[in-house]
Amino acid sequence: MSDSPLEFGVPSGEAERQRLAEILSESFNVPVELELAVFEKVGNEPLRVLRRQGEVLGGLLTIPMGQFWGGRSVRLHGVGSVGIAPHARGTGVATRLMSETLREARAQGHHLSALYPATQPLYRNVGYEQAGVRCELRVPLTALPSGSREPALRPFTPEDLPAVQALYREVARTRQGWLDRGPYAWSRVQNPRMKKATGYVLEEAGQLSGYVFLTKVARQDNPFFYDLHLTDLCARGESGWRRLLSFLGGYASMARDMVWNGGTNEPLLQLLREQSAVSTHVLFHWMLRVLDVPAALSARGYPRGLSDTLHLEVEDAILPDNAGRWVLEVSGGEARVQRGGEGHLRCEARALAALYSGLRSAPTLASVGSLQGTPEALETAEALFAGPQPSKPDMY
């Protein structure tokens, strides 16, 4: 490759957008028209390209939103559709693209970054680490609990969206790692790629208490039948969950399975009679990156009954403002972070991401050499970042 400097930025015109769409089409084996349709929907501003002497070598999509940690929404910079032209792969272009993206995201005030990796080494090299799961869950409709068909669900209308979003946020804040969705994530719920989801809402006592968005996918073993693929499902309380399940069970004459995404701690699994009815498959371990150490640590929530102090020392070659020693003081579910301390727990940025999410405990990370610390610091970190398994149903 040429030694000419690489330039990072927003696509400068239709020709660069077209070239980025072609690169992503080749990378992900999808039609160019589909990528261009996404560009049309999101606009030019979320797109980034890396070019050399006017030639686009790769690019990606940025998605501003939030993510719930300890019941609080933390500013999240989502990254999707990372693609590099075949002739530029293995030359450092992808690392440069991601490094520039991270620097820009931090400068914009984002605290965390997250993505779904096609390959882990690239993203680990720039500070990401596994932080949670996205599972596919499958249950035969005949295994769903039966119940009353009242109150009746009705079709979703655009006027229902604010109430649907409010209910989702109410539920999502209790689920470690779920997105505080922005417009892009909500568009994927209602319009998954190459499909349009049908929505239904449940109202009780004049208040929206549940909703579901679904698509129908023909079965490979017998195309005469289909499966229900849920792009979103939320309810308030046991009666709402049970009513949604009985509604979905009503499709059983022609549909076979209910399929949705999330984690292994999905609440509706508690309502199934037999655990053998559930098939769970891990689709991805999504990855997280801490962009701003003090902001990310202070923005999230912590166990309310715990008061403790952790002395951290962080290494971060790409975002040097993160590097050095920090003191994390937690009390009443809130945190205060300041420079200094004794560095009792030492780690690189990617190990901090795994610790932050709680997917891996401090002792577990220490056992494989990802971090080092005194026994007391390991115990403190394990307690501070303990919580439910982080998961995320949304794909981007």
C-alpha positions, 0 to 999 in steps of 0.5 A: 500500500502507498505511504500517503496519509489516511484521511478519516471523516464523513463521506464527501458525496454520492460517489463515496457513499456508493463505494462504501455501500459496495465495500459493505456489500462485499464484506457482508454478502448483502445487496448494495441496494440494501446498504444504500437503503440504510444510508438513505434512512440514517443520512450521511452524518452517522457514516464514516470512511477512511480514504487514501488519495481520494480512494475509500478503503473502508468505513462504518456506521456510528449509532448514538444511544445509551446502555443500561448499567445498574439501572442507569443509562450510560452514553453509548457509541454503537458501531456497526457495518465495519467493512474494509476493501479486500485489497486493503485488508491486513495493512492496518486500515481497520485498526486506524479506522477504529482508532479514529472512530474511538477518539472521535466518539470520546471527543463527542462525549460518549462514555462507552462504545459497543459492537458485534464483532465479526472477528475479535483480534481487531477489536481487542487490539483497540480496547474492546472485550467481550461484555455480554451475550445475544442469544436466540431463544426458541420455544414451541408455541404449544409449550406456551401457557394458556390463559384468558384471551381478555383483554384483547390486543389491538394492532399497533399504531404510530400514536402508540409509539411514545407509550411503547417506548416508555414501557420498553425503557421501564423494563430495559433499565432493569436488564443489565446491558440493554440499550437505551434505544435511539431512533436507529434501534427503534427502526430496526424493531419495526423494520428489521432488514428486508422485512416489516414487523407487525405490532400489537399492544395490550392495554389494561385499565386504560394504560399500555401494559404490553406489546409485541412486534413480530415477523413470520418466517417460513420453516425450512422443514415445511414451508407450509408452516412458519415460525414467529420471530419477535423483534421486541416483546415487553410487558408490565407485570405477570398478567401482561406477560401471560396475556402476551404469551396466550396471544402468541399461542393463538398462532399455533394452528399454522406457526410452530416456534416462537423465536426471540433474542435476549439472554438466558435470564429472560423473565417469561422463561419463568412462566414456562411449565418445562425448561426442556421446552426452551432451546437457547443458542448464543449468537454473539458475545458482543464487545464493549469499550470504555471511552472515558474512564471517570465518566463511565464509572460514575454514570452507571449504578452500583449495588445500593447496600455497598460502600467501598473504594477501589484503586485502579490503574489503567493502561490505554494506548489509544485514549491516553486520557484514560491511562493512569491511576483512579480512585472509585468511591461507591456509596448508596448506588452512586460513584465518585471518581478522581485521579490518584490512588495506589493502583491496587487493581491494574488492567488494560482498557479491554479488561476494564470493559469486561469487568465493567459489564460484570460478564467476567468477575475480577478473580476470573479475569485475574486467573487468566492474566487479564488483570492483576491486583491484591486479594482485597482489590479483587474482592472489592471489584467483584462486589462492585461490578456484580449483577445479572448476566449482561445481555442485549436483544438488539442487533445493529 
